[in-house]
Amino acid sequence: MKQKVPEQLKERLATLPKAPGCYLMKDRAGQIFYIGKATRLNERVRSYFSGQDQRAFVTWLSDILYDLEVIVVNSPEEALILERTLIQQHRPKYNIRLKDDANYIHLRLKQSADTPTAKRSARYPRFEFVRQPRADKASYFGPFTSARVTRQTVQLLEKHFQIRSCRDHELENRVRPCLKYEIQQCSGPCIHDVDGYTDQLKHAVLLLEKKPQELLVQLRSKMWTAAENERYEKAARLRDQIQTIETHFSTNHATDIKSRSLIDVIAVKEVLDHLYMSRLTFRHGRLTSSHRYTFERSAFDFTEQCGEAILEIYRPLIEDWPTKIYSDIEWHPDTQYYLNQLNPRRLKLDFSHPQRGAGRQLLRLAKQHIESLEEHQQQKISEREKSLQAVQKRLRLEQYPTLIECYDISTFQGTSTVASGITFKNGLPFKKGYKSYRISPQHAGNDFDSLYEALYRRFKRGLEENDFPELILIDGGAQQLAAVLQAADDIGFDYAQKGVDIRAIAKARALVRSDDEQVDSDERIFFPDQDLPEPLPRRSRERYMLERVRDEAHRFAITRHRSLRARKQHVSALDRIEGIGLKKRKALLKHFGSLKAVQQASIEALQSAPGIGPAMAKKIFEGLKSQHA
């Protein structure tokens, strides 16, 4: 059965790149619940909605999928490795858990010793297969996605470059050469010194680093030199090596490890009033994560603001700092200085603006991510605009709701009652517009009176400052809406004349049908001067937007309420007595040594404390006594 594409993702799916990469599926809370890889991102992601995928979570994908992030890479092999890295990092709910600790295969090559007294195994190193690179001085190549292909590649290198394959223990204890030496597939360092062994290793390394053309130039030069000197056997061996390289290594499929450095790659793009930044992290040569950032453009110089933005990116980082940072902008000296100061390792960072080579290729990949980010941001803006237009139409608003305020009440047994007022601007939370109202004791515990008081104060401030949103949304039903309308009427606020609309949104209720099956009703919208509410269609743009606004108001109200309750729990018994401020409380505690001693003191003893007269001593005594009654 085909799955319905969520409204907010239709344009996103239509513009996914036709490139290999990984996709991260997120729910409404921004949590990643599934990570996948693809040789073509656009085809793979769309296939989830074709009805062909019968996995359990896919059947309700349209209900839980809210956002989608993609990471573009250079090849399907890189996508395979990145997928594993991301799954290990995020542990998504619907991915198969990777129970083992095995990693992709790497090749390890120890540095060769050039001293005659060194062991043969140190003078003539070999390629070793490892699963986990270590922090040593050896060179590592990989990770490689196929162990079989990697072993075949190493066998080819050993054969044509005469590199040993035996273990160190075998090399040190041999008294006669092995069969590979007899059939000219090994240079035999186990029995005699080998000239040019290090050069042959360098040739093999060039191939592993995907530099066959550079090696071919060197080998052709040596071949013609040997032929001119009539060393035809050597020229023939070089010719065979050249043919092998042209056949097997002209396009190398090993994935992207070229160094063991910790590298961050930052690309920047300026679009109108925004700066888009992409940061790719390469750890031990493989892409481990991608991060995208959006900053509002300021009046500062472009290079200066980019430097400030980069500092904002790295300032919260405690771990996982790079040793090198590549960027497509010129590095400001101040930026370099402050980044070095922020670096917890206290090591000098290597800043680079690569113009060619591998660094330039990494920058090109980061720029692809920026293009994807810009496209994604523009789509999000378009989606928010469409959602707000849907809200305007469904709620029959006079104006496009650029500003939406939503109010909710939080209380516990009538104590610490708080009203929250949050603001959304252009479909996003606007933190500067958040406000909470502590409700007076006479109204606390009654939602309707609490809303009346909070909105009365809000309307009063709005009339004084001429500051109103296009839509005021109340979390509640008809009675909550009536209380708010009464507050507007009592203070003389003609909201219609001011271009303000007031609506209430009520949560879905559990209903029991005639067959005893329980179902949820739709969310309902209450209008002024209208007896019956109107339902909000499920999976509609307007419902997603209004639920998000309402849920944020609820979250903010609970947060403020809990904060107020926690503060009251730490209030001293003395603070509840009228006339006792901070100064007198401190004087009493200092004089008697503890609150318990104050509570046990007589009126005459209380008068001996500094600043406490007979009348105040009597008030303290009676106040403390009544609290323990």
NORRACOR-V783878 format. One record per pair of residues at least 24 apart in sequence whose C-alpha atoms are under 6 Angstrom apart, sorted by the first residue. I is the first residue (numbers start at 1). J is the second residue. D is the distance in whole Angstrom. If there is no record, write none. Layout:
{{I,J,D} {I,J,D}}
This chain:
{{1,51,5} {2,49,6} {2,50,5} {2,51,4} {3,49,5} {4,62,6} {6,62,6} {8,383,6} {16,42,5} {17,42,6} {18,42,6} {20,73,6} {20,75,6} {20,76,5} {21,71,5} {21,72,4} {21,73,5} {21,79,5} {22,70,6} {22,71,5} {22,79,6} {23,69,6} {23,70,4} {24,68,6} {24,69,5} {25,68,5} {26,65,6} {26,66,6} {26,67,5} {27,64,5} {27,65,5} {27,66,5} {28,66,5} {32,92,6} {33,92,5} {33,93,5} {33,94,6} {34,92,5} {34,94,5} {34,95,6} {37,79,6} {39,76,5} {103,131,5} {104,131,6} {104,143,5} {105,130,6} {105,131,5} {105,143,5} {105,144,6} {106,130,5} {106,131,6} {106,141,6} {106,142,5} {106,143,5} {107,140,6} {107,141,5} {108,139,6} {108,140,5} {109,138,6} {109,139,5} {110,138,4} {111,138,6} {121,168,5} {126,164,6} {141,257,6} {142,257,5} {144,254,6} {144,255,6} {159,185,5} {160,241,6} {161,200,6} {162,186,4} {162,187,5} {209,258,6} {257,285,4} {257,286,6} {258,285,6} {259,285,5} {260,284,4} {260,285,5} {262,322,5} {262,323,5} {263,322,5} {263,324,5} {263,325,6} {264,322,6} {264,325,5} {265,325,6} {265,326,5} {265,327,6} {266,327,5} {267,327,6} {267,328,6} {267,366,6} {267,367,6} {273,297,5} {278,370,6} {307,335,5} {323,349,5} {324,349,6} {324,350,5} {324,351,6} {325,351,5} {326,352,5} {326,353,6} {327,353,5} {328,353,6} {384,427,6} {387,541,5} {387,542,5} {390,542,5} {391,542,5} {401,470,5} {402,426,5} {403,469,5} {403,470,6} {404,469,6} {404,471,5} {404,472,6} {405,472,5} {405,473,6} {406,472,6} {406,473,4} {406,474,6} {407,474,5} {408,475,5} {408,554,6} {410,557,6} {410,558,6} {414,444,5} {414,445,4} {417,444,6} {418,561,6} {420,557,5} {422,553,6} {448,480,5} {448,483,6} {452,483,5} {452,484,5} {452,487,5} {456,487,5} {470,500,5} {471,500,6} {471,501,5} {471,502,6} {472,502,5} {473,502,6} {473,503,5} {473,504,5} {474,504,4} {475,504,6} {475,505,5} {476,504,6} {476,505,6} {476,506,5} {477,504,6} {477,506,5} {503,527,5}}
